[in-house]
Amino acid sequence: WCKASLVLPPASAEQPAAMRMIQKSQSITIPDGVTLDIKARVVTVKGPRGTLVKNFKHCPVDIFKPEGSANTVTVEKWFGNPKASASIRSTCSHMTNMIIGVTKGFEYKMRFVYAHFPINLAIVDKDTTVEIRNFLGEKIVRRIKCHEGVTVKRSSDVKDEIVLTGNDIEKVSLSCALINQACHVKNKDIRKFLDGIYISERGVVGGKF
């Protein structure tokens, strides 16, 4: 839920009135089996799959647990302009993703696309690094190391597909981006040369969002 109050400062001839909210807030609910600790805008979330820590000191908001409500977190902003107030929803979304990560985990699927030269991909270093060979027939080996906490596996039922899993949605999605960027076609018409490795599906482990 979200609530807000509005105040308009007096306008002047030089500068028009800017809308400011007296107070705006939004709350999220902590599910059973998850603990969320807040200390100086550093949020720590612990759950069945592990622990995630995120620093929100760059966000001009207050993060706290209301008195008498141990399973609720409130994010509020006093006297903020619309741009500053937008960080309330962003902070809540980040914390919601952290809760989903430590309970269900995130899973991204990527497919190989090629017209002539088959893309060969090997997974090494205990499922944390991928080596791409034969992209457009090139001899160079593209080696991409995933972010910490992200693992890569081949799909068991789909040909030319890999699955990336992890608790932190940012690290999983950034690892997918690194793999995708390593296979960009250079100096050719990308409308015709569609070879590459692309994200085909994303969601939680074992299902969609």
C-alpha angles and dihedrals in degrees: 000000000000132000133184142179124206132219128177117205117217114278124233133202092249098045128028121230115280118213114238130180116229090209134350126178144167131193136207129197122236111222124225115279094031127100122199121193126189125198121165091335092308106126121204119190121190125189144146093290098047143275132309127191125194131178116221098175090118090062115086094222140105117243118193146135112251117240113271094015113093095170098052131080121195127200115195141172128200123210094351128160118234094267094052092043090056089070089070093071091041092055092048091049092052092051091047090053089050090053092049090048096055093044106037108003128220126271128192123186123206128193130206115235120195138147103198116349110061113228111236116205127185125190114215141161096055095311094308103102133050127204116202120201137177095023103168086346093295119151095215117108113226110209118192123182115204123227120269113287095020121116129192127211136169116252112257097213107026125069118232095012133122129193124214118198135181145131099251111070091201094055093045094049093043090052089053089050092053091052092047094048092050089063102051115138112239129205094002137096103273090201088067102028102058096162116138146089114280137182108256102172140007135186143102123321108287096008149017130288 
